[in-house]
Amino acid sequence: MADRTSGVPTLTADILLKAYAVGMFPMAESADDPNLFWIEPEWRGVIPLDGFRVPRRLARTVRQDGFEVRVDTDFDGVVDGCAAPAEGREKTWINVTIRRLYGELFRRGHCHTVESWQDGRLVGGLYGVSIGGAFFGESMFSTVTDASKVALVHLVARLRAGGYRLLDTQFVTEHLARFGTIEIPKRLYAQRLQAALATHGDFAALPAPVSGAEALRWLPARETGGQS
């Protein structure tokens, strides 16, 4: 489902939260287009929080703490990273309206970032929306190998520690599939979403920063042999 709407004069953060609560999210055609359109996929990507998989090599990287993982310290920097051109992505859907709306959600405590820092520089991370016991992953970026993957591991640990029930990835990519992401039909997603919204997730259940070893202790006891 894709209904175009002019985001500049009418779309508010409250409307955005209501849209997420019924299974919809916005995107833009490009950074230069101020309009948004609504997406409601027939099949939805989710990471089962009890089925998250960490490749052994990545687990070693997480334990080594080569990145300082921070939470909610540089929203603008993370969005800038997600909007920047990258391999396989020459243009972004993050426009001025997206920045305004999610910036407002961040200030209200409904949007969070998990950030990978190295030598005082932000080198990777992700952001997403939190409502009840549901977390909706929006975008991630990396300028250093494994930076976004480490942020994802820390995110899942934080969600499990905080009692979240749902981690929505919107779609399934080859990259996300390596971590256990699955695709479920819209009807089943709606059921899981409503169950998650009826609970409370505490994004601050873990301190920040937390070590890689501590993050891994919160994950399911399963590691794969892949190289991701």
C-alpha positions in Angstrom: 0.0 0.0 0.0 1.4 3.4 -1.0 -0.7 6.5 -0.4 1.0 9.7 -1.2 0.6 12.5 1.3 2.1 15.9 1.6 4.3 15.6 4.7 5.2 19.3 5.2 1.9 20.9 6.2 -0.1 18.0 7.7 1.9 15.1 8.9 2.8 15.3 12.7 4.7 13.1 15.0 1.4 11.9 16.7 0.1 10.8 13.3 3.3 9.0 12.7 3.0 7.1 16.0 -0.6 6.1 15.1 0.5 4.9 11.7 3.1 2.6 13.2 0.5 1.3 15.7 -1.6 0.0 12.7 1.3 -1.4 10.7 2.2 1.5 8.4 5.3 3.5 7.9 6.3 6.4 5.6 9.0 6.7 3.0 10.0 9.4 0.4 10.9 9.1 -3.2 14.2 11.0 -2.6 15.8 13.4 -0.3 14.7 16.3 -2.6 11.0 15.3 -2.5 9.3 16.8 0.6 6.3 14.4 0.2 5.9 11.0 1.8 4.0 7.9 0.9 2.6 5.3 3.3 3.9 1.7 3.1 1.9 -1.3 4.4 3.7 -4.4 3.1 1.8 -7.6 2.4 4.8 -9.4 3.9 6.8 -8.0 6.8 10.3 -8.5 7.9 10.9 -9.2 11.6 13.7 -10.5 13.7 12.4 -12.9 16.4 14.0 -11.7 19.6 14.4 -15.3 20.7 15.9 -16.4 17.3 18.5 -13.8 16.7 21.7 -15.3 15.3 25.2 -13.9 15.7 28.0 -15.3 13.5 31.0 -16.5 15.5 33.4 -14.1 13.9 31.0 -11.2 14.7 30.6 -12.4 18.3 34.4 -12.3 18.7 34.4 -8.7 17.3 31.6 -7.7 19.8 33.6 -9.2 22.7 36.7 -7.4 21.7 35.0 -4.0 22.2 36.7 -2.4 19.2 33.8 0.0 19.1 32.5 2.2 21.9 28.7 1.6 21.6 26.7 4.6 22.7 22.9 5.1 22.9 21.0 8.3 22.0 24.0 10.6 21.9 24.0 11.7 18.2 20.7 11.4 16.5 21.6 13.9 13.7 24.9 12.1 13.1 23.2 8.7 12.7 20.5 10.1 10.4 23.2 11.8 8.3 25.1 8.5 8.1 22.0 6.6 7.0 21.2 9.2 4.4 24.7 9.3 2.9 25.3 7.4 -0.4 26.7 3.9 0.2 27.5 0.8 -1.9 24.3 -0.3 -3.6 22.5 2.8 -2.5 23.2 6.0 -4.5 20.2 8.0 -3.2 18.3 8.2 0.0 14.7 8.2 1.0 15.5 10.3 4.1 14.2 13.8 3.3 13.6 17.0 5.3 10.2 15.8 6.4 11.6 12.5 7.7 14.3 14.3 9.6 11.8 16.7 11.2 9.3 14.0 12.2 11.8 11.5 13.6 13.8 14.3 15.3 10.6 15.2 17.1 10.1 11.5 18.1 13.7 11.4 19.4 13.1 14.4 21.6 9.9 12.8 22.9 11.7 9.5 23.7 10.0 7.5 20.9 13.0 7.3 18.6 16.4 5.9 19.6 19.9 5.4 18.2 22.5 2.8 18.8 25.9 4.2 17.8 29.3 2.7 17.1 32.2 5.0 17.8 35.9 4.6 17.1 38.7 7.0 18.0 36.1 9.6 18.8 34.3 9.3 15.5 30.8 8.0 14.7 31.5 5.1 12.3 28.2 3.3 12.3 24.8 2.9 13.9 21.1 2.6 13.5 17.9 4.3 14.5 14.3 3.2 15.0 11.0 3.9 16.7 9.9 2.5 20.0 6.2 2.1 21.0 5.2 -0.1 23.9 6.9 -3.4 23.5 7.6 -2.9 19.8 10.7 -1.5 18.1 10.6 -0.5 14.5 14.1 -0.5 12.9 14.3 2.3 10.3 17.8 2.4 8.9 21.5 1.6 9.6 24.9 2.6 8.2 28.5 1.8 8.5 31.7 3.4 7.4 34.0 0.9 9.1 33.7 -2.9 8.8 31.2 -4.4 11.3 30.2 -1.1 12.9 26.5 -1.4 12.0 26.5 -5.1 12.8 27.9 -4.5 16.3 25.2 -1.8 16.8 22.5 -4.4 15.8 23.8 -6.9 18.3 23.7 -4.3 21.1 20.2 -3.3 20.0 18.8 -6.8 20.2 20.5 -7.2 23.6 18.9 -4.0 24.8 15.4 -5.0 23.5 15.6 -8.4 25.2 16.7 -6.9 28.5 13.9 -4.3 28.2 11.2 -6.9 27.7 10.3 -6.0 24.1 8.2 -8.4 22.1 8.7 -7.3 18.5 11.6 -6.1 16.3 10.3 -4.9 13.0 12.8 -4.6 10.1 10.1 -3.7 7.5 11.6 -5.9 4.8 13.9 -8.8 4.6 17.3 -8.3 3.0 20.1 -10.8 2.4 22.1 -9.0 5.0 19.4 -9.2 7.7 18.5 -12.8 6.8 21.9 -13.8 8.2 20.8 -12.7 11.6 17.6 -14.7 11.6 15.2 -12.2 10.0 12.0 -13.8 8.8 9.1 -12.7 6.6 5.6 -13.0 7.9 2.2 -12.2 6.3 0.5 -8.9 7.1 -2.3 -10.6 9.1 0.2 -12.4 11.4 2.3 -9.3 11.7 -0.8 -7.3 12.9 -1.5 -9.9 15.6 2.1 -9.7 16.8 2.1 -6.0 16.7 -1.0 -5.6 18.8 0.4 -8.1 21.4 3.6 -6.1 21.6 1.9 -2.7 21.8 -0.1 -4.0 24.8 3.2 -4.4 26.8 5.9 -2.0 27.9 9.4 -2.1 26.6 12.2 -0.3 28.6 14.9 0.8 26.2 17.0 2.0 29.1 16.9 -1.4 30.9 20.7 -1.8 30.2 23.1 0.9 31.1 24.9 2.8 28.4 27.6 2.1 27.4 27.6 -1.7 28.1 30.4 -4.0 27.2 30.2 -6.5 24.3 30.5 -9.4 26.6 27.5 -8.1 28.6 25.5 -7.5 25.5 26.1 -11.1 24.3 24.9 -12.5 27.6 21.5 -11.1 26.8 21.2 -12.9 23.5 19.9 -16.4 22.7 22.6 -19.0 23.2 23.1 -19.6 19.5 26.0 -18.6 17.2 26.4 -19.5 13.6 29.6 -20.3 11.7 29.0 -17.6 9.0 31.4 -14.8 8.3 28.9 -11.9 8.6 
